[in-house]
Amino acid sequence: MLLTIPLKVFLLQARVKDECVGAIVCKLDFHKKVVKRGYIAMLAVDSRFRKRQIGSTLVRKAIEAMIAQEADEVGQTYPCAVSLRNYRYYYFQPF
């Protein structure tokens, strides 16, 4: 029997005037058909706009959106050293 589990993928953007200066890609699905898990798959901020809390705001809003969609837990996929340092601020543990 093949079960199709709904997967939600969403994108949040930070814009300055008409220019996209930051984006975060997230997905929400079931882990082991029990836990509704939210993932932050990608976060990027244009280097010209860093150090302005854009990335932090995108992460916070993504977490809020996943909680609103009833995520049981939220984490990050495939962390790298830089993102691990940043995500520790939000108490993330990589999956």
PyMOL Python script that loads the backbone (N, CA, C, O; Angstrom):
from pymol import cmd

cmd.read_pdbstr("""\
ATOM      1  N   MET A   1       0.847  -1.178   0.000  1.00  0.00           N
ATOM      2  CA  MET A   1       0.000   0.000   0.000  1.00  0.00           C
ATOM      3  C   MET A   1       0.891   1.240   0.000  1.00  0.00           C
ATOM      4  O   MET A   1       1.779   1.371   0.843  1.00  0.00           O
ATOM      5  N   LEU A   2       0.661   2.116  -0.913  1.00  0.00           N
ATOM      6  CA  LEU A   2       1.423   3.347  -1.016  1.00  0.00           C
ATOM      7  C   LEU A   2       0.630   4.474  -0.373  1.00  0.00           C
ATOM      8  O   LEU A   2      -0.513   4.743  -0.743  1.00  0.00           O
ATOM      9  N   LEU A   3       1.256   5.125   0.593  1.00  0.00           N
ATOM     10  CA  LEU A   3       0.610   6.259   1.255  1.00  0.00           C
ATOM     11  C   LEU A   3       1.262   7.544   0.774  1.00  0.00           C
ATOM     12  O   LEU A   3       2.488   7.654   0.737  1.00  0.00           O
ATOM     13  N   THR A   4       0.468   8.479   0.421  1.00  0.00           N
ATOM     14  CA  THR A   4       0.978   9.788   0.044  1.00  0.00           C
ATOM     15  C   THR A   4       0.803  10.717   1.231  1.00  0.00           C
ATOM     16  O   THR A   4      -0.311  10.965   1.693  1.00  0.00           O
ATOM     17  N   ILE A   5       1.919  11.220   1.708  1.00  0.00           N
ATOM     18  CA  ILE A   5       1.888  12.129   2.856  1.00  0.00           C
ATOM     19  C   ILE A   5       2.015  13.548   2.318  1.00  0.00           C
ATOM     20  O   ILE A   5       2.959  13.846   1.585  1.00  0.00           O
ATOM     21  N   PRO A   6       1.086  14.422   2.668  1.00  0.00           N
ATOM     22  CA  PRO A   6       1.157  15.793   2.166  1.00  0.00           C
ATOM     23  C   PRO A   6       2.454  16.474   2.593  1.00  0.00           C
ATOM     24  O   PRO A   6       2.883  16.349   3.740  1.00  0.00           O
ATOM     25  N   LEU A   7       3.057  17.178   1.683  1.00  0.00           N
ATOM     26  CA  LEU A   7       4.281  17.915   1.933  1.00  0.00           C
ATOM     27  C   LEU A   7       4.013  19.374   1.606  1.00  0.00           C
ATOM     28  O   LEU A   7       3.481  19.697   0.544  1.00  0.00           O
ATOM     29  N   LYS A   8       4.383  20.240   2.518  1.00  0.00           N
ATOM     30  CA  LYS A   8       4.217  21.665   2.271  1.00  0.00           C
ATOM     31  C   LYS A   8       5.595  22.283   2.143  1.00  0.00           C
ATOM     32  O   LYS A   8       6.444  22.115   3.019  1.00  0.00           O
ATOM     33  N   VAL A   9       5.812  22.985   1.067  1.00  0.00           N
ATOM     34  CA  VAL A   9       7.051  23.706   0.838  1.00  0.00           C
ATOM     35  C   VAL A   9       6.679  25.172   0.683  1.00  0.00           C
ATOM     36  O   VAL A   9       5.735  25.512  -0.031  1.00  0.00           O
ATOM     37  N   PHE A  10       7.426  26.031   1.354  1.00  0.00           N
ATOM     38  CA  PHE A  10       7.115  27.450   1.197  1.00  0.00           C
ATOM     39  C   PHE A  10       8.378  28.282   1.194  1.00  0.00           C
ATOM     40  O   PHE A  10       9.431  27.859   1.672  1.00  0.00           O
ATOM     41  N   LEU A  11       8.246  29.461   0.649  1.00  0.00           N
ATOM     42  CA  LEU A  11       9.339  30.404   0.481  1.00  0.00           C
ATOM     43  C   LEU A  11       8.923  31.734   1.090  1.00  0.00           C
ATOM     44  O   LEU A  11       7.824  32.229   0.840  1.00  0.00           O
ATOM     45  N   LEU A  12       9.805  32.297   1.881  1.00  0.00           N
ATOM     46  CA  LEU A  12       9.607  33.654   2.395  1.00  0.00           C
ATOM     47  C   LEU A  12      10.710  34.525   1.812  1.00  0.00           C
ATOM     48  O   LEU A  12      11.857  34.090   1.702  1.00  0.00           O
ATOM     49  N   GLN A  13      10.369  35.741   1.443  1.00  0.00           N
ATOM     50  CA  GLN A  13      11.343  36.656   0.866  1.00  0.00           C
ATOM     51  C   GLN A  13      11.422  37.927   1.687  1.00  0.00           C
ATOM     52  O   GLN A  13      10.438  38.371   2.279  1.00  0.00           O
ATOM     53  N   ALA A  14      12.634  38.511   1.711  1.00  0.00           N
ATOM     54  CA  ALA A  14      12.829  39.854   2.246  1.00  0.00           C
ATOM     55  C   ALA A  14      13.093  40.748   1.043  1.00  0.00           C
ATOM     56  O   ALA A  14      13.947  40.449   0.207  1.00  0.00           O
ATOM     57  N   ARG A  15      12.364  41.831   0.966  1.00  0.00           N
ATOM     58  CA  ARG A  15      12.496  42.710  -0.198  1.00  0.00           C
ATOM     59  C   ARG A  15      12.828  44.129   0.253  1.00  0.00           C
ATOM     60  O   ARG A  15      12.311  44.613   1.260  1.00  0.00           O
ATOM     61  N   VAL A  16      13.692  44.780  -0.505  1.00  0.00           N
ATOM     62  CA  VAL A  16      13.985  46.198  -0.342  1.00  0.00           C
ATOM     63  C   VAL A  16      13.592  46.846  -1.656  1.00  0.00           C
ATOM     64  O   VAL A  16      14.180  46.579  -2.704  1.00  0.00           O
ATOM     65  N   LYS A  17      12.598  47.691  -1.579  1.00  0.00           N
ATOM     66  CA  LYS A  17      11.959  48.256  -2.771  1.00  0.00           C
ATOM     67  C   LYS A  17      11.448  47.081  -3.596  1.00  0.00           C
ATOM     68  O   LYS A  17      10.634  46.307  -3.091  1.00  0.00           O
ATOM     69  N   ASP A  18      11.881  46.915  -4.821  1.00  0.00           N
ATOM     70  CA  ASP A  18      11.414  45.796  -5.646  1.00  0.00           C
ATOM     71  C   ASP A  18      12.451  44.687  -5.763  1.00  0.00           C
ATOM     72  O   ASP A  18      12.299  43.788  -6.589  1.00  0.00           O
ATOM     73  N   GLU A  19      13.490  44.734  -4.960  1.00  0.00           N
ATOM     74  CA  GLU A  19      14.582  43.767  -5.054  1.00  0.00           C
ATOM     75  C   GLU A  19      14.511  42.745  -3.928  1.00  0.00           C
ATOM     76  O   GLU A  19      14.359  43.104  -2.760  1.00  0.00           O
ATOM     77  N   CYS A  20      14.625  41.463  -4.289  1.00  0.00           N
ATOM     78  CA  CYS A  20      14.689  40.408  -3.283  1.00  0.00           C
ATOM     79  C   CYS A  20      16.110  40.399  -2.714  1.00  0.00           C
ATOM     80  O   CYS A  20      17.071  40.194  -3.455  1.00  0.00           O
ATOM     81  N   VAL A  21      16.247  40.621  -1.404  1.00  0.00           N
ATOM     82  CA  VAL A  21      17.567  40.657  -0.780  1.00  0.00           C
ATOM     83  C   VAL A  21      17.789  39.482   0.162  1.00  0.00           C
ATOM     84  O   VAL A  21      18.889  39.305   0.686  1.00  0.00           O
ATOM     85  N   GLY A  22      16.757  38.681   0.381  1.00  0.00           N
ATOM     86  CA  GLY A  22      16.908  37.506   1.232  1.00  0.00           C
ATOM     87  C   GLY A  22      15.764  36.542   0.998  1.00  0.00           C
ATOM     88  O   GLY A  22      14.667  36.937   0.603  1.00  0.00           O
ATOM     89  N   ALA A  23      16.037  35.265   1.248  1.00  0.00           N
ATOM     90  CA  ALA A  23      14.992  34.254   1.067  1.00  0.00           C
ATOM     91  C   ALA A  23      15.276  33.063   1.974  1.00  0.00           C
ATOM     92  O   ALA A  23      16.423  32.760   2.301  1.00  0.00           O
ATOM     93  N   ILE A  24      14.206  32.407   2.364  1.00  0.00           N
ATOM     94  CA  ILE A  24      14.312  31.185   3.147  1.00  0.00           C
ATOM     95  C   ILE A  24      13.329  30.175   2.554  1.00  0.00           C
ATOM     96  O   ILE A  24      12.187  30.514   2.246  1.00  0.00           O
ATOM     97  N   VAL A  25      13.783  28.945   2.400  1.00  0.00           N
ATOM     98  CA  VAL A  25      12.954  27.865   1.870  1.00  0.00           C
ATOM     99  C   VAL A  25      12.759  26.850   2.986  1.00  0.00           C
ATOM    100  O   VAL A  25      13.719  26.412   3.621  1.00  0.00           O
ATOM    101  N   CYS A  26      11.506  26.483   3.215  1.00  0.00           N
ATOM    102  CA  CYS A  26      11.174  25.553   4.291  1.00  0.00           C
ATOM    103  C   CYS A  26      10.248  24.463   3.768  1.00  0.00           C
ATOM    104  O   CYS A  26       9.576  24.626   2.749  1.00  0.00           O
ATOM    105  N   LYS A  27      10.230  23.359   4.485  1.00  0.00           N
ATOM    106  CA  LYS A  27       9.261  22.318   4.158  1.00  0.00           C
ATOM    107  C   LYS A  27       8.718  21.745   5.457  1.00  0.00           C
ATOM    108  O   LYS A  27       9.358  21.793   6.507  1.00  0.00           O
ATOM    109  N   LEU A  28       7.537  21.212   5.346  1.00  0.00           N
ATOM    110  CA  LEU A  28       6.842  20.648   6.493  1.00  0.00           C
ATOM    111  C   LEU A  28       6.298  19.298   6.067  1.00  0.00           C
ATOM    112  O   LEU A  28       5.516  19.210   5.120  1.00  0.00           O
ATOM    113  N   ASP A  29       6.711  18.240   6.767  1.00  0.00           N
ATOM    114  CA  ASP A  29       6.202  16.915   6.445  1.00  0.00           C
ATOM    115  C   ASP A  29       6.230  16.034   7.691  1.00  0.00           C
ATOM    116  O   ASP A  29       6.603  16.481   8.776  1.00  0.00           O
ATOM    117  N   PHE A  30       5.834  14.790   7.520  1.00  0.00           N
ATOM    118  CA  PHE A  30       5.783  13.871   8.644  1.00  0.00           C
ATOM    119  C   PHE A  30       7.047  13.023   8.695  1.00  0.00           C
ATOM    120  O   PHE A  30       7.511  12.517   7.673  1.00  0.00           O
ATOM    121  N   HIS A  31       7.594  12.876   9.889  1.00  0.00           N
ATOM    122  CA  HIS A  31       8.749  12.020  10.121  1.00  0.00           C
ATOM    123  C   HIS A  31       8.241  10.734  10.751  1.00  0.00           C
ATOM    124  O   HIS A  31       7.594  10.759  11.798  1.00  0.00           O
ATOM    125  N   LYS A  32       8.535   9.629  10.118  1.00  0.00           N
ATOM    126  CA  LYS A  32       8.073   8.320  10.585  1.00  0.00           C
ATOM    127  C   LYS A  32       6.560   8.280  10.767  1.00  0.00           C
ATOM    128  O   LYS A  32       6.041   7.562  11.622  1.00  0.00           O
ATOM    129  N   LYS A  33       5.860   9.066   9.943  1.00  0.00           N
ATOM    130  CA  LYS A  33       4.389   9.109   9.916  1.00  0.00           C
ATOM    131  C   LYS A  33       3.774   9.515  11.250  1.00  0.00           C
ATOM    132  O   LYS A  33       2.582   9.306  11.474  1.00  0.00           O
ATOM    133  N   VAL A  34       4.574  10.091  12.130  1.00  0.00           N
ATOM    134  CA  VAL A  34       4.070  10.444  13.460  1.00  0.00           C
ATOM    135  C   VAL A  34       4.312  11.915  13.786  1.00  0.00           C
ATOM    136  O   VAL A  34       3.387  12.639  14.152  1.00  0.00           O
ATOM    137  N   VAL A  35       5.545  12.341  13.651  1.00  0.00           N
ATOM    138  CA  VAL A  35       5.943  13.683  14.063  1.00  0.00           C
ATOM    139  C   VAL A  35       5.889  14.625  12.864  1.00  0.00           C
ATOM    140  O   VAL A  35       6.467  14.342  11.814  1.00  0.00           O
ATOM    141  N   LYS A  36       5.200  15.732  13.026  1.00  0.00           N
ATOM    142  CA  LYS A  36       5.149  16.745  11.971  1.00  0.00           C
ATOM    143  C   LYS A  36       6.375  17.637  12.139  1.00  0.00           C
ATOM    144  O   LYS A  36       6.481  18.409  13.092  1.00  0.00           O
ATOM    145  N   ARG A  37       7.293  17.510  11.191  1.00  0.00           N
ATOM    146  CA  ARG A  37       8.585  18.154  11.299  1.00  0.00           C
ATOM    147  C   ARG A  37       8.725  19.274  10.282  1.00  0.00           C
ATOM    148  O   ARG A  37       8.441  19.094   9.097  1.00  0.00           O
ATOM    149  N   GLY A  38       9.158  20.412  10.752  1.00  0.00           N
ATOM    150  CA  GLY A  38       9.451  21.533   9.875  1.00  0.00           C
ATOM    151  C   GLY A  38      10.946  21.642   9.668  1.00  0.00           C
ATOM    152  O   GLY A  38      11.718  21.520  10.619  1.00  0.00           O
ATOM    153  N   TYR A  39      11.358  21.871   8.440  1.00  0.00           N
ATOM    154  CA  TYR A  39      12.770  21.983   8.093  1.00  0.00           C
ATOM    155  C   TYR A  39      13.056  23.336   7.472  1.00  0.00           C
ATOM    156  O   TYR A  39      12.262  23.855   6.687  1.00  0.00           O
ATOM    157  N   ILE A  40      14.184  23.893   7.826  1.00  0.00           N
ATOM    158  CA  ILE A  40      14.703  25.037   7.088  1.00  0.00           C
ATOM    159  C   ILE A  40      15.727  24.449   6.124  1.00  0.00           C
ATOM    160  O   ILE A  40      16.773  23.948   6.537  1.00  0.00           O
ATOM    161  N   ALA A  41      15.410  24.516   4.838  1.00  0.00           N
ATOM    162  CA  ALA A  41      16.261  23.899   3.825  1.00  0.00           C
ATOM    163  C   ALA A  41      17.332  24.855   3.304  1.00  0.00           C
ATOM    164  O   ALA A  41      18.429  24.425   2.948  1.00  0.00           O
ATOM    165  N   MET A  42      17.012  26.167   3.257  1.00  0.00           N
ATOM    166  CA  MET A  42      17.956  27.109   2.690  1.00  0.00           C
ATOM    167  C   MET A  42      17.647  28.511   3.193  1.00  0.00           C
ATOM    168  O   MET A  42      16.487  28.912   3.292  1.00  0.00           O
ATOM    169  N   LEU A  43      18.696  29.241   3.506  1.00  0.00           N
ATOM    170  CA  LEU A  43      18.578  30.639   3.904  1.00  0.00           C
ATOM    171  C   LEU A  43      19.677  31.408   3.193  1.00  0.00           C
ATOM    172  O   LEU A  43      20.843  31.014   3.236  1.00  0.00           O
ATOM    173  N   ALA A  44      19.316  32.496   2.544  1.00  0.00           N
ATOM    174  CA  ALA A  44      20.312  33.320   1.858  1.00  0.00           C
ATOM    175  C   ALA A  44      19.953  34.788   2.018  1.00  0.00           C
ATOM    176  O   ALA A  44      18.786  35.176   1.947  1.00  0.00           O
ATOM    177  N   VAL A  45      20.992  35.601   2.238  1.00  0.00           N
ATOM    178  CA  VAL A  45      20.829  37.060   2.301  1.00  0.00           C
ATOM    179  C   VAL A  45      21.928  37.667   1.432  1.00  0.00           C
ATOM    180  O   VAL A  45      23.100  37.313   1.560  1.00  0.00           O
ATOM    181  N   ASP A  46      21.541  38.573   0.557  1.00  0.00           N
ATOM    182  CA  ASP A  46      22.493  39.279  -0.296  1.00  0.00           C
ATOM    183  C   ASP A  46      23.577  39.893   0.589  1.00  0.00           C
ATOM    184  O   ASP A  46      23.274  40.524   1.602  1.00  0.00           O
ATOM    185  N   SER A  47      24.831  39.707   0.205  1.00  0.00           N
ATOM    186  CA  SER A  47      25.948  40.183   1.032  1.00  0.00           C
ATOM    187  C   SER A  47      25.903  41.690   1.283  1.00  0.00           C
ATOM    188  O   SER A  47      26.420  42.166   2.294  1.00  0.00           O
ATOM    189  N   ARG A  48      25.295  42.434   0.378  1.00  0.00           N
ATOM    190  CA  ARG A  48      25.182  43.887   0.580  1.00  0.00           C
ATOM    191  C   ARG A  48      24.217  44.250   1.697  1.00  0.00           C
ATOM    192  O   ARG A  48      24.235  45.379   2.188  1.00  0.00           O
ATOM    193  N   PHE A  49      23.368  43.301   2.106  1.00  0.00           N
ATOM    194  CA  PHE A  49      22.328  43.593   3.084  1.00  0.00           C
ATOM    195  C   PHE A  49      22.494  42.797   4.371  1.00  0.00           C
ATOM    196  O   PHE A  49      21.569  42.739   5.181  1.00  0.00           O
ATOM    197  N   ARG A  50      23.651  42.184   4.573  1.00  0.00           N
ATOM    198  CA  ARG A  50      23.882  41.409   5.792  1.00  0.00           C
ATOM    199  C   ARG A  50      24.120  42.335   6.970  1.00  0.00           C
ATOM    200  O   ARG A  50      24.371  43.529   6.807  1.00  0.00           O
ATOM    201  N   LYS A  51      24.037  41.758   8.159  1.00  0.00           N
ATOM    202  CA  LYS A  51      24.216  42.491   9.429  1.00  0.00           C
ATOM    203  C   LYS A  51      23.082  43.488   9.673  1.00  0.00           C
ATOM    204  O   LYS A  51      23.272  44.500  10.347  1.00  0.00           O
ATOM    205  N   ARG A  52      21.899  43.193   9.118  1.00  0.00           N
ATOM    206  CA  ARG A  52      20.722  44.054   9.318  1.00  0.00           C
ATOM    207  C   ARG A  52      19.548  43.254   9.876  1.00  0.00           C
ATOM    208  O   ARG A  52      18.403  43.704   9.822  1.00  0.00           O
ATOM    209  N   GLN A  53      19.831  42.081  10.404  1.00  0.00           N
ATOM    210  CA  GLN A  53      18.806  41.210  11.012  1.00  0.00           C
ATOM    211  C   GLN A  53      17.819  40.638   9.995  1.00  0.00           C
ATOM    212  O   GLN A  53      16.749  40.164  10.378  1.00  0.00           O
ATOM    213  N   ILE A  54      18.162  40.675   8.710  1.00  0.00           N
ATOM    214  CA  ILE A  54      17.259  40.131   7.686  1.00  0.00           C
ATOM    215  C   ILE A  54      17.162  38.616   7.817  1.00  0.00           C
ATOM    216  O   ILE A  54      16.063  38.061   7.827  1.00  0.00           O
ATOM    217  N   GLY A  55      18.305  37.946   7.917  1.00  0.00           N
ATOM    218  CA  GLY A  55      18.305  36.487   8.065  1.00  0.00           C
ATOM    219  C   GLY A  55      17.597  36.046   9.328  1.00  0.00           C
ATOM    220  O   GLY A  55      16.803  35.106   9.302  1.00  0.00           O
ATOM    221  N   SER A  56      17.879  36.721  10.438  1.00  0.00           N
ATOM    222  CA  SER A  56      17.225  36.384  11.715  1.00  0.00           C
ATOM    223  C   SER A  56      15.715  36.560  11.626  1.00  0.00           C
ATOM    224  O   SER A  56      14.957  35.744  12.151  1.00  0.00           O
ATOM    225  N   THR A  57      15.286  37.611  10.967  1.00  0.00           N
ATOM    226  CA  THR A  57      13.858  37.862  10.817  1.00  0.00           C
ATOM    227  C   THR A  57      13.210  36.789   9.945  1.00  0.00           C
ATOM    228  O   THR A  57      12.110  36.324  10.244  1.00  0.00           O
ATOM    229  N   LEU A  58      13.889  36.397   8.872  1.00  0.00           N
ATOM    230  CA  LEU A  58      13.353  35.333   8.018  1.00  0.00           C
ATOM    231  C   LEU A  58      13.238  34.022   8.789  1.00  0.00           C
ATOM    232  O   LEU A  58      12.236  33.318   8.666  1.00  0.00           O
ATOM    233  N   VAL A  59      14.255  33.688   9.581  1.00  0.00           N
ATOM    234  CA  VAL A  59      14.211  32.456  10.381  1.00  0.00           C
ATOM    235  C   VAL A  59      13.065  32.517  11.377  1.00  0.00           C
ATOM    236  O   VAL A  59      12.305  31.558  11.506  1.00  0.00           O
ATOM    237  N   ARG A  60      12.934  33.623  12.075  1.00  0.00           N
ATOM    238  CA  ARG A  60      11.866  33.775  13.072  1.00  0.00           C
ATOM    239  C   ARG A  60      10.487  33.646  12.418  1.00  0.00           C
ATOM    240  O   ARG A  60       9.612  32.956  12.942  1.00  0.00           O
ATOM    241  N   LYS A  61      10.298  34.301  11.291  1.00  0.00           N
ATOM    242  CA  LYS A  61       8.996  34.230  10.604  1.00  0.00           C
ATOM    243  C   LYS A  61       8.724  32.827  10.056  1.00  0.00           C
ATOM    244  O   LYS A  61       7.580  32.373  10.056  1.00  0.00           O
ATOM    245  N   ALA A  62       9.771  32.143   9.589  1.00  0.00           N
ATOM    246  CA  ALA A  62       9.606  30.768   9.110  1.00  0.00           C
ATOM    247  C   ALA A  62       9.202  29.847  10.257  1.00  0.00           C
ATOM    248  O   ALA A  62       8.327  28.996  10.095  1.00  0.00           O
ATOM    249  N   ILE A  63       9.833  30.013  11.402  1.00  0.00           N
ATOM    250  CA  ILE A  63       9.474  29.202  12.577  1.00  0.00           C
ATOM    251  C   ILE A  63       8.026  29.476  12.969  1.00  0.00           C
ATOM    252  O   ILE A  63       7.269  28.546  13.246  1.00  0.00           O
ATOM    253  N   GLU A  64       7.644  30.738  12.994  1.00  0.00           N
ATOM    254  CA  GLU A  64       6.262  31.097  13.330  1.00  0.00           C
ATOM    255  C   GLU A  64       5.276  30.472  12.337  1.00  0.00           C
ATOM    256  O   GLU A  64       4.212  29.997  12.733  1.00  0.00           O
ATOM    257  N   ALA A  65       5.633  30.475  11.049  1.00  0.00           N
ATOM    258  CA  ALA A  65       4.748  29.895  10.029  1.00  0.00           C
ATOM    259  C   ALA A  65       4.623  28.389  10.216  1.00  0.00           C
ATOM    260  O   ALA A  65       3.534  27.834  10.061  1.00  0.00           O
ATOM    261  N   MET A  66       5.728  27.721  10.547  1.00  0.00           N
ATOM    262  CA  MET A  66       5.670  26.270  10.743  1.00  0.00           C
ATOM    263  C   MET A  66       4.897  25.911  12.009  1.00  0.00           C
ATOM    264  O   MET A  66       4.175  24.914  12.034  1.00  0.00           O
ATOM    265  N   ILE A  67       5.042  26.705  13.040  1.00  0.00           N
ATOM    266  CA  ILE A  67       4.259  26.483  14.265  1.00  0.00           C
ATOM    267  C   ILE A  67       2.777  26.692  13.976  1.00  0.00           C
ATOM    268  O   ILE A  67       1.934  25.940  14.466  1.00  0.00           O
ATOM    269  N   ALA A  68       2.460  27.707  13.182  1.00  0.00           N
ATOM    270  CA  ALA A  68       1.060  27.955  12.810  1.00  0.00           C
ATOM    271  C   ALA A  68       0.480  26.774  12.020  1.00  0.00           C
ATOM    272  O   ALA A  68      -0.727  26.536  12.044  1.00  0.00           O
ATOM    273  N   GLN A  69       1.355  26.037  11.319  1.00  0.00           N
ATOM    274  CA  GLN A  69       0.930  24.851  10.573  1.00  0.00           C
ATOM    275  C   GLN A  69       1.035  23.589  11.450  1.00  0.00           C
ATOM    276  O   GLN A  69       0.985  22.465  10.949  1.00  0.00           O
ATOM    277  N   GLU A  70       1.182  23.798  12.756  1.00  0.00           N
ATOM    278  CA  GLU A  70       1.197  22.729  13.767  1.00  0.00           C
ATOM    279  C   GLU A  70       2.403  21.799  13.679  1.00  0.00           C
ATOM    280  O   GLU A  70       2.270  20.590  13.865  1.00  0.00           O
ATOM    281  N   ALA A  71       3.577  22.357  13.396  1.00  0.00           N
ATOM    282  CA  ALA A  71       4.808  21.564  13.425  1.00  0.00           C
ATOM    283  C   ALA A  71       5.104  21.145  14.859  1.00  0.00           C
ATOM    284  O   ALA A  71       4.998  21.951  15.784  1.00  0.00           O
ATOM    285  N   ASP A  72       5.476  19.879  15.039  1.00  0.00           N
ATOM    286  CA  ASP A  72       5.870  19.386  16.358  1.00  0.00           C
ATOM    287  C   ASP A  72       7.301  19.778  16.681  1.00  0.00           C
ATOM    288  O   ASP A  72       7.648  19.989  17.844  1.00  0.00           O
ATOM    289  N   GLU A  73       8.125  19.875  15.658  1.00  0.00           N
ATOM    290  CA  GLU A  73       9.511  20.291  15.843  1.00  0.00           C
ATOM    291  C   GLU A  73       9.996  20.974  14.569  1.00  0.00           C
ATOM    292  O   GLU A  73       9.456  20.767  13.482  1.00  0.00           O
ATOM    293  N   VAL A  74      11.033  21.797  14.739  1.00  0.00           N
ATOM    294  CA  VAL A  74      11.599  22.540  13.624  1.00  0.00           C
ATOM    295  C   VAL A  74      13.107  22.382  13.680  1.00  0.00           C
ATOM    296  O   VAL A  74      13.704  22.461  14.753  1.00  0.00           O
ATOM    297  N   GLY A  75      13.728  22.157  12.523  1.00  0.00           N
ATOM    298  CA  GLY A  75      15.172  21.995  12.470  1.00  0.00           C
ATOM    299  C   GLY A  75      15.709  22.436  11.136  1.00  0.00           C
ATOM    300  O   GLY A  75      15.017  23.065  10.336  1.00  0.00           O
ATOM    301  N   GLN A  76      16.970  22.091  10.914  1.00  0.00           N
ATOM    302  CA  GLN A  76      17.652  22.490   9.697  1.00  0.00           C
ATOM    303  C   GLN A  76      18.196  21.248   9.021  1.00  0.00           C
ATOM    304  O   GLN A  76      18.691  20.340   9.688  1.00  0.00           O
ATOM    305  N   THR A  77      18.107  21.201   7.699  1.00  0.00           N
ATOM    306  CA  THR A  77      18.674  20.088   6.948  1.00  0.00           C
ATOM    307  C   THR A  77      20.084  20.433   6.498  1.00  0.00           C
ATOM    308  O   THR A  77      20.364  21.585   6.167  1.00  0.00           O
ATOM    309  N   TYR A  78      20.947  19.477   6.481  1.00  0.00           N
ATOM    310  CA  TYR A  78      22.317  19.585   5.978  1.00  0.00           C
ATOM    311  C   TYR A  78      23.041  20.850   6.436  1.00  0.00           C
ATOM    312  O   TYR A  78      23.385  21.699   5.614  1.00  0.00           O
ATOM    313  N   PRO A  79      23.274  20.979   7.744  1.00  0.00           N
ATOM    314  CA  PRO A  79      23.922  22.199   8.245  1.00  0.00           C
ATOM    315  C   PRO A  79      25.395  22.286   7.847  1.00  0.00           C
ATOM    316  O   PRO A  79      26.076  21.270   7.708  1.00  0.00           O
ATOM    317  N   CYS A  80      25.863  23.498   7.670  1.00  0.00           N
ATOM    318  CA  CYS A  80      27.293  23.743   7.469  1.00  0.00           C
ATOM    319  C   CYS A  80      27.791  24.518   8.685  1.00  0.00           C
ATOM    320  O   CYS A  80      26.988  24.934   9.520  1.00  0.00           O
ATOM    321  N   ALA A  81      29.086  24.714   8.795  1.00  0.00           N
ATOM    322  CA  ALA A  81      29.661  25.340   9.988  1.00  0.00           C
ATOM    323  C   ALA A  81      29.100  26.735  10.246  1.00  0.00           C
ATOM    324  O   ALA A  81      28.791  27.073  11.389  1.00  0.00           O
ATOM    325  N   VAL A  82      28.963  27.550   9.200  1.00  0.00           N
ATOM    326  CA  VAL A  82      28.456  28.909   9.384  1.00  0.00           C
ATOM    327  C   VAL A  82      27.008  28.879   9.834  1.00  0.00           C
ATOM    328  O   VAL A  82      26.638  29.588  10.770  1.00  0.00           O
ATOM    329  N   SER A  83      26.185  28.072   9.184  1.00  0.00           N
ATOM    330  CA  SER A  83      24.773  28.043   9.558  1.00  0.00           C
ATOM    331  C   SER A  83      24.578  27.442  10.948  1.00  0.00           C
ATOM    332  O   SER A  83      23.671  27.853  11.671  1.00  0.00           O
ATOM    333  N   LEU A  84      25.412  26.479  11.334  1.00  0.00           N
ATOM    334  CA  LEU A  84      25.297  25.926  12.686  1.00  0.00           C
ATOM    335  C   LEU A  84      25.505  27.006  13.731  1.00  0.00           C
ATOM    336  O   LEU A  84      24.776  27.062  14.721  1.00  0.00           O
ATOM    337  N   ARG A  85      26.496  27.867  13.518  1.00  0.00           N
ATOM    338  CA  ARG A  85      26.749  28.958  14.459  1.00  0.00           C
ATOM    339  C   ARG A  85      25.524  29.866  14.552  1.00  0.00           C
ATOM    340  O   ARG A  85      25.118  30.261  15.645  1.00  0.00           O
ATOM    341  N   ASN A  86      24.942  30.193  13.408  1.00  0.00           N
ATOM    342  CA  ASN A  86      23.786  31.077  13.399  1.00  0.00           C
ATOM    343  C   ASN A  86      22.553  30.416  13.991  1.00  0.00           C
ATOM    344  O   ASN A  86      21.809  31.059  14.731  1.00  0.00           O
ATOM    345  N   TYR A  87      22.320  29.147  13.681  1.00  0.00           N
ATOM    346  CA  TYR A  87      21.115  28.475  14.143  1.00  0.00           C
ATOM    347  C   TYR A  87      21.171  28.116  15.625  1.00  0.00           C
ATOM    348  O   TYR A  87      20.126  27.912  16.243  1.00  0.00           O
ATOM    349  N   ARG A  88      22.365  28.034  16.207  1.00  0.00           N
ATOM    350  CA  ARG A  88      22.444  27.755  17.650  1.00  0.00           C
ATOM    351  C   ARG A  88      21.734  28.849  18.451  1.00  0.00           C
ATOM    352  O   ARG A  88      21.236  28.610  19.550  1.00  0.00           O
ATOM    353  N   TYR A  89      21.701  30.048  17.876  1.00  0.00           N
ATOM    354  CA  TYR A  89      20.988  31.145  18.514  1.00  0.00           C
ATOM    355  C   TYR A  89      19.520  30.781  18.732  1.00  0.00           C
ATOM    356  O   TYR A  89      18.909  31.208  19.711  1.00  0.00           O
ATOM    357  N   TYR A  90      18.961  29.993  17.818  1.00  0.00           N
ATOM    358  CA  TYR A  90      17.572  29.585  17.904  1.00  0.00           C
ATOM    359  C   TYR A  90      17.407  28.196  18.514  1.00  0.00           C
ATOM    360  O   TYR A  90      16.325  27.612  18.468  1.00  0.00           O
ATOM    361  N   TYR A  91      18.505  27.669  19.093  1.00  0.00           N
ATOM    362  CA  TYR A  91      18.501  26.368  19.768  1.00  0.00           C
ATOM    363  C   TYR A  91      18.183  25.213  18.828  1.00  0.00           C
ATOM    364  O   TYR A  91      17.585  24.220  19.242  1.00  0.00           O
ATOM    365  N   PHE A  92      18.581  25.338  17.564  1.00  0.00           N
ATOM    366  CA  PHE A  92      18.370  24.242  16.620  1.00  0.00           C
ATOM    367  C   PHE A  92      19.362  23.125  16.862  1.00  0.00           C
ATOM    368  O   PHE A  92      20.512  23.359  17.233  1.00  0.00           O
ATOM    369  N   GLN A  93      18.907  21.938  16.651  1.00  0.00           N
ATOM    370  CA  GLN A  93      19.775  20.778  16.538  1.00  0.00           C
ATOM    371  C   GLN A  93      19.545  20.230  15.146  1.00  0.00           C
ATOM    372  O   GLN A  93      18.393  20.059  14.747  1.00  0.00           O
ATOM    373  N   PRO A  94      20.604  19.947  14.385  1.00  0.00           N
ATOM    374  CA  PRO A  94      20.375  19.393  13.038  1.00  0.00           C
ATOM    375  C   PRO A  94      19.762  18.020  13.113  1.00  0.00           C
ATOM    376  O   PRO A  94      20.042  17.262  14.042  1.00  0.00           O
ATOM    377  N   PHE A  95      18.919  17.685  12.135  1.00  0.00           N
ATOM    378  CA  PHE A  95      18.287  16.365  12.071  1.00  0.00           C
ATOM    379  C   PHE A  95      19.247  15.405  11.410  1.00  0.00           C
ATOM    380  O   PHE A  95      18.929  14.227  11.247  1.00  0.00           O
TER     381      PHE A  95
END
""", "prot")
cmd.dss("prot")
cmd.show_as("cartoon", "prot")
cmd.util.cbc("prot")
cmd.orient("prot")
